[in-house]
């Protein structure tokens, strides 16, 4: 048996507890991973507080952002050995047969199930992982940063795959949450200039982090007009607007401030349903692109960036703790006091190789 952070029900918020669960058994193409670190995603928090908008197979162990040490190999696994340091993608189950899977876009497989909501995740000491999900990481990359490969990959997919940012493009990121901040960093690495990150008055500390990550302008939309700031920088508007707000209404503003033939990328999930004026989408021939998850080549590039220290990953980590204090980790993010919490199931020393 092992301790795990389990969402055991969906009847009311915070039906989550630290419970003893069996160490998973692995199949021939799986590995058993000793979890070095699992970071708390905003979606974990939404799921725990029942503000999510996706199906959950409760009871389920939470956690889909993680890395660790290979503890056991299935008999058919090749390319890995016990003791390898790795991170894991999130597509715990895919059909492997549909057009999307066969063309490397398995992140969009209609039957995809992810760790932490569809299949047991990594907020535990051990997790079963299909070997196809794994990527090697260097010894120089600590697990408490390596586990951030997944949110970095979300941001890379949004800004470097689904948006075509060129040096000198005016780029706006709506929402300075973990994904919004990492989207801003990817935009900065792509040459965005100017780069504007917008949030609320309560996001002041996060907006300062946005500056540290490369934002040239930050806007408190409770006290400033974002539209005026953008138009002062380019009267036509922004080349790219990324909506990472996790709400629906900001999409209205994104379409308004996007320049003709520009791009709006929506990466934040929006449980609220509100009317949106889509006329600017047509009138300005704006490209509206949803962005979901990521695939193998994105992960390889992100691991290189993280390993080289190019992303400022440490700037978004506000709390490191053990599984026993999972509630503080979740509450810190829910209250906005912490950008990113990291759980260390084997303690600060991590699992033994």
C-alpha positions in Angstrom: 0.0 0.0 0.0 1.0 3.6 -0.5 -0.4 7.1 0.4 -2.1 9.0 -2.4 -4.2 12.1 -2.9 -7.5 10.7 -4.0 -10.7 12.5 -5.2 -13.2 10.1 -3.8 -16.5 11.8 -4.8 -18.1 14.5 -6.8 -21.1 15.4 -4.6 -19.5 18.4 -3.0 -16.3 20.4 -3.1 -13.1 19.0 -1.6 -14.1 15.4 -1.5 -10.4 14.8 -1.6 -8.2 13.0 1.0 -4.9 11.3 1.6 -5.7 7.6 1.5 -3.9 4.3 1.4 -4.2 2.7 -2.0 -2.5 -0.3 -3.6 0.8 0.2 -5.4 -0.3 -0.3 -9.1 0.5 -3.4 -11.0 2.1 -2.9 -14.4 1.5 -4.5 -17.8 4.0 -5.5 -20.4 4.3 -2.1 -22.0 4.2 -0.1 -18.7 6.7 1.1 -16.1 6.2 1.6 -12.4 7.4 5.1 -11.7 8.7 6.2 -8.3 7.4 9.8 -8.3 10.0 12.4 -7.6 7.7 15.4 -7.8 4.1 16.1 -8.9 3.1 19.7 -9.4 -0.5 20.9 -8.7 -2.2 22.1 -11.9 -5.0 24.7 -11.9 -7.2 21.9 -13.3 -6.5 19.8 -10.2 -7.7 22.7 -8.0 -10.8 23.2 -10.2 -11.5 19.5 -10.1 -11.2 19.4 -6.3 -13.4 22.4 -5.8 -15.9 21.2 -8.5 -15.4 24.1 -10.8 -14.2 21.9 -13.6 -15.9 21.3 -17.0 -14.7 17.7 -17.9 -15.8 14.2 -16.8 -14.0 12.7 -13.9 -13.8 9.0 -13.1 -14.0 9.3 -9.3 -12.5 7.8 -7.2 -9.2 8.7 -8.8 -5.7 9.6 -7.7 -5.0 13.2 -8.8 -1.9 14.5 -10.5 -0.8 14.7 -14.2 2.4 16.9 -14.0 5.2 14.7 -12.7 8.5 13.0 -13.1 10.4 10.3 -11.3 12.6 7.3 -11.4 11.8 4.1 -13.2 11.3 1.5 -10.5 10.1 -1.5 -12.5 9.9 -2.3 -16.2 7.2 -4.3 -18.1 8.6 -7.2 -20.1 8.2 -5.5 -23.5 9.5 -2.1 -22.6 12.6 -1.0 -24.6 14.7 2.2 -24.4 14.4 2.5 -20.6 16.0 0.8 -17.6 15.4 0.8 -13.9 16.9 3.9 -12.3 16.3 6.2 -15.3 15.2 9.7 -14.5 12.1 10.6 -16.6 9.1 12.8 -17.0 5.7 11.6 -18.4 3.2 12.9 -20.8 -0.4 13.1 -19.8 -2.2 10.9 -22.4 -2.5 7.9 -20.2 -4.8 6.1 -22.6 -5.2 6.6 -26.4 -6.7 4.2 -28.9 -3.5 4.2 -31.1 -5.6 3.4 -34.2 -7.5 6.6 -35.2 -6.2 9.0 -37.8 -5.1 11.4 -35.1 -3.1 8.8 -33.2 -1.5 7.5 -36.4 -0.4 11.0 -37.4 1.2 12.0 -34.1 -1.7 14.1 -32.9 -2.7 11.6 -30.2 -3.4 14.6 -27.9 -6.6 15.0 -29.8 -7.6 11.3 -29.8 -11.4 11.2 -29.2 -10.9 8.4 -26.6 -8.0 9.9 -24.8 -8.0 9.7 -21.0 -5.5 11.6 -18.9 -3.8 11.0 -15.6 -5.7 12.4 -12.6 -9.2 12.5 -14.0 -9.6 9.5 -16.3 -6.9 7.2 -14.9 -5.0 7.3 -11.6 -2.4 10.0 -11.5 0.9 10.8 -9.7 0.0 12.4 -6.4 1.3 9.2 -4.9 4.6 7.5 -4.3 4.2 5.2 -7.3 2.2 5.5 -10.5 1.8 3.1 -13.5 2.8 4.8 -16.8 2.7 3.5 -20.4 6.3 3.6 -21.5 5.3 5.5 -24.7 4.6 8.5 -22.4 8.1 8.7 -21.0 11.0 11.1 -21.8 14.5 10.9 -20.4 15.7 13.9 -18.5 19.3 14.9 -17.5 20.6 14.5 -14.0 21.1 18.3 -13.8 17.3 18.9 -14.0 15.8 18.5 -10.5 12.4 16.8 -10.2 10.8 19.9 -8.6 11.4 21.7 -11.9 11.2 18.7 -14.3 7.6 18.1 -13.2 6.8 21.5 -14.8 7.5 20.0 -18.2 3.8 19.4 -18.7 2.6 23.0 -18.2 5.5 24.3 -20.2 4.4 22.0 -23.0 0.9 23.3 -22.8 2.3 26.8 -23.2 4.7 25.8 -26.0 1.8 24.1 -27.9 -0.3 27.3 -27.5 2.3 29.9 -28.4 4.8 28.1 -30.6 2.6 25.6 -32.5 -0.9 27.1 -32.6 0.3 30.7 -32.9 2.9 31.9 -35.4 4.8 34.6 -33.4 7.5 36.5 -35.1 10.0 38.9 -33.6 8.4 42.3 -33.2 4.8 40.9 -33.0 2.5 42.6 -30.5 1.3 39.8 -28.2 -1.2 39.9 -25.4 -1.7 37.2 -22.7 -5.0 37.3 -20.8 -4.7 35.8 -17.3 -1.5 35.6 -15.2 -2.1 32.1 -13.9 0.6 29.4 -14.2 -0.3 28.7 -17.9 -0.7 32.3 -18.8 2.7 33.1 -17.3 4.3 30.3 -19.1 2.6 31.3 -22.3 4.1 34.8 -21.8 7.5 33.2 -21.4 7.1 31.2 -24.6 6.0 34.3 -26.5 9.0 36.2 -25.2 11.3 33.4 -26.3 9.6 33.6 -29.7 10.5 37.3 -30.0 7.2 39.0 -29.0 7.7 42.7 -28.6 5.8 44.4 -27.1 4.4 41.6 -24.8 1.5 42.6 -22.6 0.1 40.4 -19.8 -3.2 41.4 -18.3 -4.8 40.4 -15.0 -7.0 41.7 -12.1 -6.0 43.9 -9.2 -5.6 40.8 -7.0 -3.0 39.5 -9.5 -0.4 42.3 -8.8 2.3 39.9 -7.5 1.7 37.6 -10.5 2.0 40.5 -12.9 5.4 41.3 -11.4 6.4 37.8 -12.1 5.2 38.3 -15.7 7.7 41.2 -16.0 10.4 38.9 -14.7 9.5 36.4 -17.4 9.7 38.9 -20.2 6.5 41.0 -20.3 7.2 44.6 -21.5 3.8 45.8 -20.2 1.5 44.5 -17.5 -2.1 45.7 -17.2 -4.5 45.7 -14.2 -7.8 45.5 -16.0 -9.7 46.7 -12.9 -7.9 50.0 -13.0 -6.6 50.3 -16.6 -8.1 50.0 -20.1 -6.3 47.1 -21.8 -7.8 48.1 -25.1 -6.2 51.5 -24.8 -2.8 50.1 -23.9 -2.8 47.8 -26.8 -4.0 50.5 -29.3 -1.3 52.8 -28.0 1.3 50.3 -29.0 -0.3 49.4 -32.4 -3.5 51.2 -33.6 -4.5 48.0 -35.5 -4.3 45.9 -32.4 -2.4 42.8 -31.3 -1.0 40.2 -33.7 -1.6 37.4 -31.3 -3.9 37.3 -28.2 -3.7 34.3 -25.9 -6.7 33.8 -23.7 -5.4 31.8 -20.7 -8.0 33.3 -18.3 -10.0 30.2 -17.6 -13.2 32.2 -18.2 -15.5 32.8 -21.2 -16.0 36.5 -21.3 -12.4 37.5 -22.0 -12.7 35.9 -25.4 -14.9 38.9 -26.3 -12.1 41.3 -25.5 -9.6 39.1 -27.3 -11.5 39.3 -30.5 -11.9 43.0 -30.2 -8.2 43.8 -29.6 -6.9 41.4 -32.2 -5.8 43.1 -35.4 -7.2 42.1 -38.8 -5.8 38.7 -39.9 -4.4 38.2 -36.4 -4.7 35.1 -34.2 -6.6 34.4 -31.0 -5.4 31.3 -29.1 -7.7 30.0 -26.4 -6.0 27.7 -24.0 -8.0 28.3 -20.7 -10.9 26.1 -20.0 -14.2 28.0 -19.4 -16.9 26.3 -17.4 -19.2 29.4 -17.6 -21.4 29.8 -20.7 -21.9 33.4 -21.8 -22.8 35.1 -25.1 -19.8 36.0 -27.2 -19.9 38.5 -30.1 -18.3 36.6 -33.0 -18.8 39.4 -35.6 -15.1 40.6 -35.2 -14.0 37.1 -36.0 -15.7 37.4 -39.4 -15.2 41.1 -40.0 -11.4 41.0 -39.4 -10.8 37.5 -40.6 -9.3 36.6 -37.2 -7.9 33.1 -36.8 -9.4 31.6 -33.6 -7.4 28.5 -32.5 -8.2 26.3 -29.6 -5.2 24.7 -28.0 -5.2 21.4 -26.0 -2.4 19.3 -24.6 0.8 18.5 -26.6 2.7 15.7 -28.2 6.2 14.0 -28.3 8.2 16.6 -30.2 6.9 19.5 -28.0 8.1 17.6 -24.9 11.5 17.1 -26.3 11.9 20.8 -27.1 10.6 21.8 -23.7 12.9 19.5 -21.8 15.8 21.1 -23.7 14.7 24.6 -22.7 14.1 23.6 -19.1 17.4 21.9 -18.8 19.2 24.9 -20.2 17.4 27.2 -17.7 15.8 29.2 -20.5 12.2 29.4 -19.1 12.6 30.8 -15.6 10.7 27.9 -14.2 11.7 28.5 -10.6 9.9 31.9 -10.7 6.5 30.2 -10.7 7.1 27.8 -7.8 5.8 29.1 -4.5 5.5 26.0 -2.3 7.2 22.6 -2.0 5.7 20.1 0.4 4.9 16.4 1.1 1.8 14.5 0.3 0.5 14.9 3.9 0.2 18.7 3.3 -1.6 18.4 0.0 -4.4 20.6 1.2 -2.1 23.6 1.9 -0.7 23.1 -1.6 -4.2 23.2 -3.2 -5.5 26.0 -1.0 -2.4 28.1 -1.7 -3.2 28.0 -5.4 -7.0 28.3 -4.9 -6.5 31.5 -2.9 -4.0 32.9 -5.4 -1.2 33.2 -2.9 0.9 30.5 -4.7 1.4 30.3 -8.4 2.6 26.7 -8.4 2.7 24.1 -5.6 4.9 21.1 -5.8 4.3 17.8 -4.0 7.3 15.6 -3.1 5.9 12.1 -2.4 9.3 10.7 -1.4 10.4 13.8 0.5 12.9 16.4 -0.6 15.6 13.8 -1.3 13.4 12.1 -3.8 13.3 8.4 -4.7 16.4 6.3 -4.7 17.8 5.3 -8.0 
